[in-house]
Amino acid sequence: MLPGDSRSLKTKRSYVRPIIAALRKFEVSVAEVGALDRHGRTEIGVAVVAPDAGHVTEVLDACERLVAGRPEVDLLSVRRRLHGDDE
């Protein structure tokens, strides 16, 4: 959840853009994927491809810590889905 003062979508984007830029340092694909028209809320999707699940977990853990550590947001939930060769 974004700060209560994000009463316009323009203000909301000013919070979301730096978060997305910071996540890209982990060499992941990242985008705002949901709640696009809601003030004070956003959903950010992160995707990573690696040869082993352990590395994927490390990268996603680092991304989660980065977002959770941002003082201007409240991280409300995290969902993960891993896909392997058999899918």
PDB file of N, CA, C and O in Angstrom:
ATOM      1  N   MET A   1       0.840  -1.169   0.000  1.00  0.00           N
ATOM      2  CA  MET A   1       0.000   0.000   0.000  1.00  0.00           C
ATOM      3  C   MET A   1       0.885   1.232   0.000  1.00  0.00           C
ATOM      4  O   MET A   1       1.884   1.294   0.717  1.00  0.00           O
ATOM      5  N   LEU A   2       0.519   2.191  -0.792  1.00  0.00           N
ATOM      6  CA  LEU A   2       1.272   3.426  -0.904  1.00  0.00           C
ATOM      7  C   LEU A   2       0.757   4.436   0.115  1.00  0.00           C
ATOM      8  O   LEU A   2      -0.323   4.251   0.675  1.00  0.00           O
ATOM      9  N   PRO A   3       1.505   5.485   0.355  1.00  0.00           N
ATOM     10  CA  PRO A   3       1.081   6.484   1.337  1.00  0.00           C
ATOM     11  C   PRO A   3      -0.284   7.070   1.011  1.00  0.00           C
ATOM     12  O   PRO A   3      -0.695   7.128  -0.148  1.00  0.00           O
ATOM     13  N   GLY A   4      -0.972   7.499   2.050  1.00  0.00           N
ATOM     14  CA  GLY A   4      -2.299   8.053   1.885  1.00  0.00           C
ATOM     15  C   GLY A   4      -2.330   9.322   1.063  1.00  0.00           C
ATOM     16  O   GLY A   4      -3.384   9.702   0.552  1.00  0.00           O
ATOM     17  N   ASP A   5      -1.195   9.986   0.925  1.00  0.00           N
ATOM     18  CA  ASP A   5      -1.196  11.227   0.158  1.00  0.00           C
ATOM     19  C   ASP A   5      -1.118  10.991  -1.347  1.00  0.00           C
ATOM     20  O   ASP A   5      -1.064  11.948  -2.120  1.00  0.00           O
ATOM     21  N   SER A   6      -1.111   9.729  -1.773  1.00  0.00           N
ATOM     22  CA  SER A   6      -1.083   9.457  -3.214  1.00  0.00           C
ATOM     23  C   SER A   6      -2.517   9.493  -3.737  1.00  0.00           C
ATOM     24  O   SER A   6      -3.086   8.466  -4.108  1.00  0.00           O
ATOM     25  N   ARG A   7      -3.083  10.688  -3.757  1.00  0.00           N
ATOM     26  CA  ARG A   7      -4.480  10.894  -4.131  1.00  0.00           C
ATOM     27  C   ARG A   7      -4.667  11.006  -5.644  1.00  0.00           C
ATOM     28  O   ARG A   7      -5.799  11.043  -6.126  1.00  0.00           O
ATOM     29  N   SER A   8      -3.598  11.058  -6.372  1.00  0.00           N
ATOM     30  CA  SER A   8      -3.712  11.096  -7.828  1.00  0.00           C
ATOM     31  C   SER A   8      -2.850   9.979  -8.403  1.00  0.00           C
ATOM     32  O   SER A   8      -1.897   9.520  -7.774  1.00  0.00           O
ATOM     33  N   LEU A   9      -3.201   9.559  -9.594  1.00  0.00           N
ATOM     34  CA  LEU A   9      -2.411   8.508 -10.238  1.00  0.00           C
ATOM     35  C   LEU A   9      -1.008   9.002 -10.555  1.00  0.00           C
ATOM     36  O   LEU A   9      -0.057   8.220 -10.554  1.00  0.00           O
ATOM     37  N   LYS A  10      -0.874  10.293 -10.828  1.00  0.00           N
ATOM     38  CA  LYS A  10       0.448  10.862 -11.085  1.00  0.00           C
ATOM     39  C   LYS A  10       1.336  10.753  -9.844  1.00  0.00           C
ATOM     40  O   LYS A  10       2.513  10.410  -9.951  1.00  0.00           O
ATOM     41  N   THR A  11       0.778  11.042  -8.677  1.00  0.00           N
ATOM     42  CA  THR A  11       1.534  10.916  -7.431  1.00  0.00           C
ATOM     43  C   THR A  11       1.879   9.456  -7.172  1.00  0.00           C
ATOM     44  O   THR A  11       2.990   9.133  -6.751  1.00  0.00           O
ATOM     45  N   LYS A  12       0.918   8.582  -7.427  1.00  0.00           N
ATOM     46  CA  LYS A  12       1.152   7.149  -7.246  1.00  0.00           C
ATOM     47  C   LYS A  12       2.334   6.691  -8.093  1.00  0.00           C
ATOM     48  O   LYS A  12       3.203   5.966  -7.610  1.00  0.00           O
ATOM     49  N   ARG A  13       2.368   7.111  -9.351  1.00  0.00           N
ATOM     50  CA  ARG A  13       3.469   6.719 -10.246  1.00  0.00           C
ATOM     51  C   ARG A  13       4.807   7.225  -9.728  1.00  0.00           C
ATOM     52  O   ARG A  13       5.838   6.585  -9.938  1.00  0.00           O
ATOM     53  N   SER A  14       4.796   8.373  -9.051  1.00  0.00           N
ATOM     54  CA  SER A  14       6.057   8.915  -8.530  1.00  0.00           C
ATOM     55  C   SER A  14       6.621   8.039  -7.418  1.00  0.00           C
ATOM     56  O   SER A  14       7.819   8.090  -7.143  1.00  0.00           O
ATOM     57  N   TYR A  15       5.780   7.240  -6.778  1.00  0.00           N
ATOM     58  CA  TYR A  15       6.248   6.273  -5.792  1.00  0.00           C
ATOM     59  C   TYR A  15       6.646   4.955  -6.451  1.00  0.00           C
ATOM     60  O   TYR A  15       7.630   4.329  -6.058  1.00  0.00           O
ATOM     61  N   VAL A  16       5.879   4.539  -7.450  1.00  0.00           N
ATOM     62  CA  VAL A  16       6.071   3.223  -8.073  1.00  0.00           C
ATOM     63  C   VAL A  16       7.320   3.191  -8.954  1.00  0.00           C
ATOM     64  O   VAL A  16       8.068   2.214  -8.915  1.00  0.00           O
ATOM     65  N   ARG A  17       7.559   4.228  -9.738  1.00  0.00           N
ATOM     66  CA  ARG A  17       8.702   4.249 -10.671  1.00  0.00           C
ATOM     67  C   ARG A  17      10.040   3.985  -9.989  1.00  0.00           C
ATOM     68  O   ARG A  17      10.811   3.166 -10.489  1.00  0.00           O
ATOM     69  N   PRO A  18      10.352   4.639  -8.872  1.00  0.00           N
ATOM     70  CA  PRO A  18      11.645   4.369  -8.230  1.00  0.00           C
ATOM     71  C   PRO A  18      11.762   2.942  -7.677  1.00  0.00           C
ATOM     72  O   PRO A  18      12.851   2.369  -7.652  1.00  0.00           O
ATOM     73  N   ILE A  19      10.643   2.381  -7.239  1.00  0.00           N
ATOM     74  CA  ILE A  19      10.668   0.997  -6.743  1.00  0.00           C
ATOM     75  C   ILE A  19      10.990   0.052  -7.885  1.00  0.00           C
ATOM     76  O   ILE A  19      11.824  -0.842  -7.739  1.00  0.00           O
ATOM     77  N   ILE A  20      10.335   0.243  -9.017  1.00  0.00           N
ATOM     78  CA  ILE A  20      10.591  -0.609 -10.181  1.00  0.00           C
ATOM     79  C   ILE A  20      12.036  -0.455 -10.640  1.00  0.00           C
ATOM     80  O   ILE A  20      12.685  -1.446 -10.977  1.00  0.00           O
ATOM     81  N   ALA A  21      12.542   0.760 -10.658  1.00  0.00           N
ATOM     82  CA  ALA A  21      13.937   0.992 -11.059  1.00  0.00           C
ATOM     83  C   ALA A  21      14.898   0.293 -10.104  1.00  0.00           C
ATOM     84  O   ALA A  21      15.894  -0.282 -10.544  1.00  0.00           O
ATOM     85  N   ALA A  22      14.616   0.335  -8.816  1.00  0.00           N
ATOM     86  CA  ALA A  22      15.488  -0.313  -7.827  1.00  0.00           C
ATOM     87  C   ALA A  22      15.461  -1.830  -7.983  1.00  0.00           C
ATOM     88  O   ALA A  22      16.489  -2.486  -7.815  1.00  0.00           O
ATOM     89  N   LEU A  23      14.298  -2.393  -8.301  1.00  0.00           N
ATOM     90  CA  LEU A  23      14.197  -3.848  -8.487  1.00  0.00           C
ATOM     91  C   LEU A  23      14.982  -4.314  -9.704  1.00  0.00           C
ATOM     92  O   LEU A  23      15.493  -5.434  -9.718  1.00  0.00           O
ATOM     93  N   ARG A  24      15.082  -3.480 -10.713  1.00  0.00           N
ATOM     94  CA  ARG A  24      15.792  -3.872 -11.943  1.00  0.00           C
ATOM     95  C   ARG A  24      17.276  -4.120 -11.712  1.00  0.00           C
ATOM     96  O   ARG A  24      17.923  -4.766 -12.536  1.00  0.00           O
ATOM     97  N   LYS A  25      17.830  -3.620 -10.609  1.00  0.00           N
ATOM     98  CA  LYS A  25      19.248  -3.874 -10.334  1.00  0.00           C
ATOM     99  C   LYS A  25      19.509  -5.362 -10.081  1.00  0.00           C
ATOM    100  O   LYS A  25      20.653  -5.814 -10.146  1.00  0.00           O
ATOM    101  N   PHE A  26      18.448  -6.119  -9.793  1.00  0.00           N
ATOM    102  CA  PHE A  26      18.590  -7.566  -9.595  1.00  0.00           C
ATOM    103  C   PHE A  26      18.483  -8.329 -10.913  1.00  0.00           C
ATOM    104  O   PHE A  26      18.441  -9.560 -10.919  1.00  0.00           O
ATOM    105  N   GLU A  27      18.439  -7.602 -12.025  1.00  0.00           N
ATOM    106  CA  GLU A  27      18.344  -8.189 -13.360  1.00  0.00           C
ATOM    107  C   GLU A  27      17.113  -9.083 -13.505  1.00  0.00           C
ATOM    108  O   GLU A  27      17.193 -10.215 -13.981  1.00  0.00           O
ATOM    109  N   VAL A  28      15.986  -8.545 -13.084  1.00  0.00           N
ATOM    110  CA  VAL A  28      14.705  -9.229 -13.198  1.00  0.00           C
ATOM    111  C   VAL A  28      13.821  -8.433 -14.147  1.00  0.00           C
ATOM    112  O   VAL A  28      14.083  -7.263 -14.427  1.00  0.00           O
ATOM    113  N   SER A  29      12.788  -9.075 -14.630  1.00  0.00           N
ATOM    114  CA  SER A  29      11.742  -8.356 -15.355  1.00  0.00           C
ATOM    115  C   SER A  29      10.742  -7.888 -14.314  1.00  0.00           C
ATOM    116  O   SER A  29      10.318  -8.669 -13.461  1.00  0.00           O
ATOM    117  N   VAL A  30      10.365  -6.627 -14.377  1.00  0.00           N
ATOM    118  CA  VAL A  30       9.466  -6.071 -13.366  1.00  0.00           C
ATOM    119  C   VAL A  30       8.547  -5.047 -14.010  1.00  0.00           C
ATOM    120  O   VAL A  30       8.949  -4.284 -14.888  1.00  0.00           O
ATOM    121  N   ALA A  31       7.282  -5.050 -13.543  1.00  0.00           N
ATOM    122  CA  ALA A  31       6.308  -4.096 -14.067  1.00  0.00           C
ATOM    123  C   ALA A  31       5.168  -3.952 -13.076  1.00  0.00           C
ATOM    124  O   ALA A  31       4.914  -4.838 -12.260  1.00  0.00           O
ATOM    125  N   GLU A  32       4.492  -2.830 -13.161  1.00  0.00           N
ATOM    126  CA  GLU A  32       3.256  -2.653 -12.407  1.00  0.00           C
ATOM    127  C   GLU A  32       2.189  -3.445 -13.150  1.00  0.00           C
ATOM    128  O   GLU A  32       1.932  -3.180 -14.324  1.00  0.00           O
ATOM    129  N   VAL A  33       1.567  -4.408 -12.489  1.00  0.00           N
ATOM    130  CA  VAL A  33       0.678  -5.342 -13.181  1.00  0.00           C
ATOM    131  C   VAL A  33      -0.765  -5.303 -12.712  1.00  0.00           C
ATOM    132  O   VAL A  33      -1.628  -5.934 -13.322  1.00  0.00           O
ATOM    133  N   GLY A  34      -1.041  -4.582 -11.649  1.00  0.00           N
ATOM    134  CA  GLY A  34      -2.411  -4.559 -11.156  1.00  0.00           C
ATOM    135  C   GLY A  34      -2.700  -3.301 -10.371  1.00  0.00           C
ATOM    136  O   GLY A  34      -1.795  -2.546 -10.014  1.00  0.00           O
ATOM    137  N   ALA A  35      -3.983  -3.086 -10.107  1.00  0.00           N
ATOM    138  CA  ALA A  35      -4.465  -1.906  -9.388  1.00  0.00           C
ATOM    139  C   ALA A  35      -3.993  -0.629 -10.080  1.00  0.00           C
ATOM    140  O   ALA A  35      -3.662   0.359  -9.425  1.00  0.00           O
ATOM    141  N   LEU A  36      -3.968  -0.663 -11.398  1.00  0.00           N
ATOM    142  CA  LEU A  36      -3.428   0.453 -12.170  1.00  0.00           C
ATOM    143  C   LEU A  36      -4.237   1.735 -11.992  1.00  0.00           C
ATOM    144  O   LEU A  36      -3.688   2.833 -12.080  1.00  0.00           O
ATOM    145  N   ASP A  37      -5.523   1.603 -11.745  1.00  0.00           N
ATOM    146  CA  ASP A  37      -6.368   2.786 -11.632  1.00  0.00           C
ATOM    147  C   ASP A  37      -6.801   3.075 -10.197  1.00  0.00           C
ATOM    148  O   ASP A  37      -7.703   3.883  -9.972  1.00  0.00           O
ATOM    149  N   ARG A  38      -6.165   2.423  -9.227  1.00  0.00           N
ATOM    150  CA  ARG A  38      -6.525   2.625  -7.822  1.00  0.00           C
ATOM    151  C   ARG A  38      -5.487   3.490  -7.133  1.00  0.00           C
ATOM    152  O   ARG A  38      -4.289   3.214  -7.206  1.00  0.00           O
ATOM    153  N   HIS A  39      -5.936   4.506  -6.482  1.00  0.00           N
ATOM    154  CA  HIS A  39      -5.055   5.384  -5.721  1.00  0.00           C
ATOM    155  C   HIS A  39      -4.609   4.661  -4.451  1.00  0.00           C
ATOM    156  O   HIS A  39      -5.416   4.002  -3.795  1.00  0.00           O
ATOM    157  N   GLY A  40      -3.351   4.780  -4.110  1.00  0.00           N
ATOM    158  CA  GLY A  40      -2.854   4.219  -2.861  1.00  0.00           C
ATOM    159  C   GLY A  40      -2.555   2.734  -2.883  1.00  0.00           C
ATOM    160  O   GLY A  40      -2.110   2.193  -1.871  1.00  0.00           O
ATOM    161  N   ARG A  41      -2.781   2.055  -3.997  1.00  0.00           N
ATOM    162  CA  ARG A  41      -2.494   0.622  -4.114  1.00  0.00           C
ATOM    163  C   ARG A  41      -1.798   0.358  -5.431  1.00  0.00           C
ATOM    164  O   ARG A  41      -1.998   1.065  -6.419  1.00  0.00           O
ATOM    165  N   THR A  42      -0.969  -0.684  -5.421  1.00  0.00           N
ATOM    166  CA  THR A  42      -0.364  -1.143  -6.662  1.00  0.00           C
ATOM    167  C   THR A  42      -0.015  -2.613  -6.530  1.00  0.00           C
ATOM    168  O   THR A  42       0.116  -3.132  -5.422  1.00  0.00           O
ATOM    169  N   GLU A  43       0.132  -3.266  -7.637  1.00  0.00           N
ATOM    170  CA  GLU A  43       0.655  -4.629  -7.697  1.00  0.00           C
ATOM    171  C   GLU A  43       1.843  -4.589  -8.635  1.00  0.00           C
ATOM    172  O   GLU A  43       1.755  -4.094  -9.758  1.00  0.00           O
ATOM    173  N   ILE A  44       2.954  -5.118  -8.156  1.00  0.00           N
ATOM    174  CA  ILE A  44       4.173  -5.147  -8.949  1.00  0.00           C
ATOM    175  C   ILE A  44       4.542  -6.605  -9.186  1.00  0.00           C
ATOM    176  O   ILE A  44       4.649  -7.389  -8.243  1.00  0.00           O
ATOM    177  N   GLY A  45       4.733  -6.960 -10.444  1.00  0.00           N
ATOM    178  CA  GLY A  45       5.127  -8.315 -10.806  1.00  0.00           C
ATOM    179  C   GLY A  45       6.614  -8.368 -11.093  1.00  0.00           C
ATOM    180  O   GLY A  45       7.169  -7.482 -11.742  1.00  0.00           O
ATOM    181  N   VAL A  46       7.253  -9.425 -10.598  1.00  0.00           N
ATOM    182  CA  VAL A  46       8.688  -9.644 -10.811  1.00  0.00           C
ATOM    183  C   VAL A  46       8.857 -11.045 -11.379  1.00  0.00           C
ATOM    184  O   VAL A  46       8.271 -12.002 -10.872  1.00  0.00           O
ATOM    185  N   ALA A  47       9.660 -11.164 -12.433  1.00  0.00           N
ATOM    186  CA  ALA A  47       9.936 -12.467 -13.033  1.00  0.00           C
ATOM    187  C   ALA A  47      11.434 -12.644 -13.165  1.00  0.00           C
ATOM    188  O   ALA A  47      12.165 -11.714 -13.508  1.00  0.00           O
ATOM    189  N   VAL A  48      11.876 -13.868 -12.883  1.00  0.00           N
ATOM    190  CA  VAL A  48      13.296 -14.190 -13.013  1.00  0.00           C
ATOM    191  C   VAL A  48      13.416 -15.605 -13.576  1.00  0.00           C
ATOM    192  O   VAL A  48      12.620 -16.489 -13.260  1.00  0.00           O
ATOM    193  N   VAL A  49      14.421 -15.792 -14.409  1.00  0.00           N
ATOM    194  CA  VAL A  49      14.700 -17.102 -14.990  1.00  0.00           C
ATOM    195  C   VAL A  49      16.108 -17.489 -14.581  1.00  0.00           C
ATOM    196  O   VAL A  49      17.045 -16.703 -14.725  1.00  0.00           O
ATOM    197  N   ALA A  50      16.255 -18.711 -14.068  1.00  0.00           N
ATOM    198  CA  ALA A  50      17.566 -19.202 -13.646  1.00  0.00           C
ATOM    199  C   ALA A  50      17.591 -20.718 -13.783  1.00  0.00           C
ATOM    200  O   ALA A  50      16.543 -21.361 -13.822  1.00  0.00           O
ATOM    201  N   PRO A  51      18.794 -21.288 -13.855  1.00  0.00           N
ATOM    202  CA  PRO A  51      18.900 -22.735 -14.047  1.00  0.00           C
ATOM    203  C   PRO A  51      18.501 -23.560 -12.818  1.00  0.00           C
ATOM    204  O   PRO A  51      18.241 -24.757 -12.937  1.00  0.00           O
ATOM    205  N   ASP A  52      18.452 -22.926 -11.638  1.00  0.00           N
ATOM    206  CA  ASP A  52      18.054 -23.700 -10.463  1.00  0.00           C
ATOM    207  C   ASP A  52      17.130 -22.874  -9.569  1.00  0.00           C
ATOM    208  O   ASP A  52      17.232 -21.649  -9.505  1.00  0.00           O
ATOM    209  N   ALA A  53      16.235 -23.568  -8.889  1.00  0.00           N
ATOM    210  CA  ALA A  53      15.232 -22.920  -8.048  1.00  0.00           C
ATOM    211  C   ALA A  53      15.860 -22.160  -6.887  1.00  0.00           C
ATOM    212  O   ALA A  53      15.299 -21.167  -6.426  1.00  0.00           O
ATOM    213  N   GLY A  54      17.002 -22.606  -6.413  1.00  0.00           N
ATOM    214  CA  GLY A  54      17.669 -21.927  -5.303  1.00  0.00           C
ATOM    215  C   GLY A  54      18.048 -20.505  -5.648  1.00  0.00           C
ATOM    216  O   GLY A  54      17.880 -19.591  -4.840  1.00  0.00           O
ATOM    217  N   HIS A  55      18.560 -20.321  -6.852  1.00  0.00           N
ATOM    218  CA  HIS A  55      18.938 -18.968  -7.288  1.00  0.00           C
ATOM    219  C   HIS A  55      17.699 -18.090  -7.456  1.00  0.00           C
ATOM    220  O   HIS A  55      17.711 -16.918  -7.080  1.00  0.00           O
ATOM    221  N   VAL A  56      16.643 -18.648  -8.014  1.00  0.00           N
ATOM    222  CA  VAL A  56      15.392 -17.896  -8.177  1.00  0.00           C
ATOM    223  C   VAL A  56      14.891 -17.436  -6.811  1.00  0.00           C
ATOM    224  O   VAL A  56      14.486 -16.284  -6.651  1.00  0.00           O
ATOM    225  N   THR A  57      14.918 -18.327  -5.834  1.00  0.00           N
ATOM    226  CA  THR A  57      14.467 -17.984  -4.491  1.00  0.00           C
ATOM    227  C   THR A  57      15.319 -16.875  -3.886  1.00  0.00           C
ATOM    228  O   THR A  57      14.783 -15.960  -3.260  1.00  0.00           O
ATOM    229  N   GLU A  58      16.630 -16.940  -4.061  1.00  0.00           N
ATOM    230  CA  GLU A  58      17.516 -15.889  -3.540  1.00  0.00           C
ATOM    231  C   GLU A  58      17.190 -14.534  -4.147  1.00  0.00           C
ATOM    232  O   GLU A  58      17.115 -13.531  -3.436  1.00  0.00           O
ATOM    233  N   VAL A  59      16.997 -14.503  -5.451  1.00  0.00           N
ATOM    234  CA  VAL A  59      16.711 -13.238  -6.130  1.00  0.00           C
ATOM    235  C   VAL A  59      15.358 -12.692  -5.682  1.00  0.00           C
ATOM    236  O   VAL A  59      15.236 -11.501  -5.394  1.00  0.00           O
ATOM    237  N   LEU A  60      14.348 -13.548  -5.621  1.00  0.00           N
ATOM    238  CA  LEU A  60      13.029 -13.085  -5.197  1.00  0.00           C
ATOM    239  C   LEU A  60      13.032 -12.643  -3.741  1.00  0.00           C
ATOM    240  O   LEU A  60      12.345 -11.683  -3.389  1.00  0.00           O
ATOM    241  N   ASP A  61      13.791 -13.324  -2.892  1.00  0.00           N
ATOM    242  CA  ASP A  61      13.924 -12.886  -1.493  1.00  0.00           C
ATOM    243  C   ASP A  61      14.527 -11.487  -1.424  1.00  0.00           C
ATOM    244  O   ASP A  61      14.066 -10.648  -0.651  1.00  0.00           O
ATOM    245  N   ALA A  62      15.548 -11.239  -2.224  1.00  0.00           N
ATOM    246  CA  ALA A  62      16.193  -9.920  -2.236  1.00  0.00           C
ATOM    247  C   ALA A  62      15.219  -8.854  -2.727  1.00  0.00           C
ATOM    248  O   ALA A  62      15.184  -7.752  -2.181  1.00  0.00           O
ATOM    249  N   CYS A  63      14.439  -9.167  -3.741  1.00  0.00           N
ATOM    250  CA  CYS A  63      13.444  -8.217  -4.244  1.00  0.00           C
ATOM    251  C   CYS A  63      12.400  -7.912  -3.178  1.00  0.00           C
ATOM    252  O   CYS A  63      12.015  -6.759  -2.985  1.00  0.00           O
ATOM    253  N   GLU A  64      11.951  -8.947  -2.495  1.00  0.00           N
ATOM    254  CA  GLU A  64      10.957  -8.753  -1.441  1.00  0.00           C
ATOM    255  C   GLU A  64      11.515  -7.892  -0.313  1.00  0.00           C
ATOM    256  O   GLU A  64      10.825  -7.002   0.184  1.00  0.00           O
ATOM    257  N   ARG A  65      12.757  -8.147   0.095  1.00  0.00           N
ATOM    258  CA  ARG A  65      13.375  -7.332   1.146  1.00  0.00           C
ATOM    259  C   ARG A  65      13.486  -5.871   0.734  1.00  0.00           C
ATOM    260  O   ARG A  65      13.265  -4.969   1.542  1.00  0.00           O
ATOM    261  N   LEU A  66      13.831  -5.644  -0.537  1.00  0.00           N
ATOM    262  CA  LEU A  66      13.952  -4.270  -1.016  1.00  0.00           C
ATOM    263  C   LEU A  66      12.614  -3.533  -0.892  1.00  0.00           C
ATOM    264  O   LEU A  66      12.563  -2.413  -0.384  1.00  0.00           O
ATOM    265  N   VAL A  67      11.548  -4.160  -1.356  1.00  0.00           N
ATOM    266  CA  VAL A  67      10.236  -3.507  -1.305  1.00  0.00           C
ATOM    267  C   VAL A  67       9.774  -3.348   0.141  1.00  0.00           C
ATOM    268  O   VAL A  67       9.275  -2.288   0.518  1.00  0.00           O
ATOM    269  N   ALA A  68       9.936  -4.387   0.946  1.00  0.00           N
ATOM    270  CA  ALA A  68       9.508  -4.319   2.345  1.00  0.00           C
ATOM    271  C   ALA A  68      10.281  -3.265   3.122  1.00  0.00           C
ATOM    272  O   ALA A  68       9.767  -2.703   4.089  1.00  0.00           O
ATOM    273  N   GLY A  69      11.501  -2.995   2.710  1.00  0.00           N
ATOM    274  CA  GLY A  69      12.338  -2.024   3.407  1.00  0.00           C
ATOM    275  C   GLY A  69      12.081  -0.583   3.014  1.00  0.00           C
ATOM    276  O   GLY A  69      12.652   0.330   3.612  1.00  0.00           O
ATOM    277  N   ARG A  70      11.237  -0.362   2.027  1.00  0.00           N
ATOM    278  CA  ARG A  70      10.925   1.010   1.607  1.00  0.00           C
ATOM    279  C   ARG A  70       9.989   1.639   2.627  1.00  0.00           C
ATOM    280  O   ARG A  70       8.898   1.119   2.858  1.00  0.00           O
ATOM    281  N   PRO A  71      10.389   2.745   3.242  1.00  0.00           N
ATOM    282  CA  PRO A  71       9.559   3.338   4.293  1.00  0.00           C
ATOM    283  C   PRO A  71       8.252   3.929   3.775  1.00  0.00           C
ATOM    284  O   PRO A  71       7.318   4.126   4.553  1.00  0.00           O
ATOM    285  N   GLU A  72       8.167   4.214   2.485  1.00  0.00           N
ATOM    286  CA  GLU A  72       6.972   4.857   1.960  1.00  0.00           C
ATOM    287  C   GLU A  72       5.866   3.878   1.579  1.00  0.00           C
ATOM    288  O   GLU A  72       4.786   4.304   1.168  1.00  0.00           O
ATOM    289  N   VAL A  73       6.115   2.569   1.710  1.00  0.00           N
ATOM    290  CA  VAL A  73       5.094   1.585   1.340  1.00  0.00           C
ATOM    291  C   VAL A  73       4.881   0.575   2.459  1.00  0.00           C
ATOM    292  O   VAL A  73       5.754   0.339   3.295  1.00  0.00           O
ATOM    293  N   ASP A  74       3.699  -0.004   2.444  1.00  0.00           N
ATOM    294  CA  ASP A  74       3.390  -1.147   3.306  1.00  0.00           C
ATOM    295  C   ASP A  74       3.196  -2.343   2.392  1.00  0.00           C
ATOM    296  O   ASP A  74       2.295  -2.345   1.552  1.00  0.00           O
ATOM    297  N   LEU A  75       4.032  -3.356   2.549  1.00  0.00           N
ATOM    298  CA  LEU A  75       3.917  -4.571   1.750  1.00  0.00           C
ATOM    299  C   LEU A  75       2.807  -5.412   2.356  1.00  0.00           C
ATOM    300  O   LEU A  75       2.941  -5.906   3.476  1.00  0.00           O
ATOM    301  N   LEU A  76       1.709  -5.580   1.623  1.00  0.00           N
ATOM    302  CA  LEU A  76       0.540  -6.274   2.159  1.00  0.00           C
ATOM    303  C   LEU A  76       0.566  -7.771   1.907  1.00  0.00           C
ATOM    304  O   LEU A  76       0.105  -8.542   2.748  1.00  0.00           O
ATOM    305  N   SER A  77       1.093  -8.196   0.771  1.00  0.00           N
ATOM    306  CA  SER A  77       1.144  -9.632   0.506  1.00  0.00           C
ATOM    307  C   SER A  77       2.161  -9.917  -0.594  1.00  0.00           C
ATOM    308  O   SER A  77       2.543  -9.045  -1.375  1.00  0.00           O
ATOM    309  N   VAL A  78       2.575 -11.171  -0.617  1.00  0.00           N
ATOM    310  CA  VAL A  78       3.527 -11.655  -1.624  1.00  0.00           C
ATOM    311  C   VAL A  78       3.022 -13.013  -2.090  1.00  0.00           C
ATOM    312  O   VAL A  78       2.648 -13.860  -1.279  1.00  0.00           O
ATOM    313  N   ARG A  79       3.015 -13.207  -3.390  1.00  0.00           N
ATOM    314  CA  ARG A  79       2.675 -14.514  -3.952  1.00  0.00           C
ATOM    315  C   ARG A  79       3.800 -14.933  -4.873  1.00  0.00           C
ATOM    316  O   ARG A  79       4.323 -14.129  -5.645  1.00  0.00           O
ATOM    317  N   ARG A  80       4.165 -16.198  -4.783  1.00  0.00           N
ATOM    318  CA  ARG A  80       5.218 -16.738  -5.655  1.00  0.00           C
ATOM    319  C   ARG A  80       4.711 -17.974  -6.363  1.00  0.00           C
ATOM    320  O   ARG A  80       3.932 -18.762  -5.827  1.00  0.00           O
ATOM    321  N   ARG A  81       5.185 -18.112  -7.593  1.00  0.00           N
ATOM    322  CA  ARG A  81       4.865 -19.300  -8.369  1.00  0.00           C
ATOM    323  C   ARG A  81       6.112 -19.700  -9.111  1.00  0.00           C
ATOM    324  O   ARG A  81       6.632 -18.920  -9.908  1.00  0.00           O
ATOM    325  N   LEU A  82       6.605 -20.898  -8.871  1.00  0.00           N
ATOM    326  CA  LEU A  82       7.785 -21.402  -9.568  1.00  0.00           C
ATOM    327  C   LEU A  82       7.345 -22.397 -10.628  1.00  0.00           C
ATOM    328  O   LEU A  82       6.479 -23.239 -10.392  1.00  0.00           O
ATOM    329  N   HIS A  83       7.954 -22.284 -11.791  1.00  0.00           N
ATOM    330  CA  HIS A  83       7.656 -23.201 -12.898  1.00  0.00           C
ATOM    331  C   HIS A  83       8.943 -23.926 -13.251  1.00  0.00           C
ATOM    332  O   HIS A  83      10.008 -23.313 -13.321  1.00  0.00           O
ATOM    333  N   GLY A  84       8.845 -25.214 -13.470  1.00  0.00           N
ATOM    334  CA  GLY A  84      10.002 -26.019 -13.827  1.00  0.00           C
ATOM    335  C   GLY A  84       9.919 -26.537 -15.244  1.00  0.00           C
ATOM    336  O   GLY A  84       9.033 -26.156 -16.009  1.00  0.00           O
ATOM    337  N   ASP A  85      10.843 -27.403 -15.585  1.00  0.00           N
ATOM    338  CA  ASP A  85      10.905 -27.968 -16.940  1.00  0.00           C
ATOM    339  C   ASP A  85       9.656 -28.760 -17.298  1.00  0.00           C
ATOM    340  O   ASP A  85       9.285 -28.839 -18.469  1.00  0.00           O
ATOM    341  N   ASP A  86       9.012 -29.342 -16.308  1.00  0.00           N
ATOM    342  CA  ASP A  86       7.876 -30.205 -16.559  1.00  0.00           C
ATOM    343  C   ASP A  86       6.577 -29.436 -16.842  1.00  0.00           C
ATOM    344  O   ASP A  86       5.535 -30.045 -17.082  1.00  0.00           O
ATOM    345  N   GLU A  87       6.642 -28.111 -16.812  1.00  0.00           N
ATOM    346  CA  GLU A  87       5.413 -27.328 -17.055  1.00  0.00           C
ATOM    347  C   GLU A  87       5.419 -26.662 -18.386  1.00  0.00           C
ATOM    348  O   GLU A  87       4.462 -25.972 -18.735  1.00  0.00           O
TER     349      GLU A  87
END
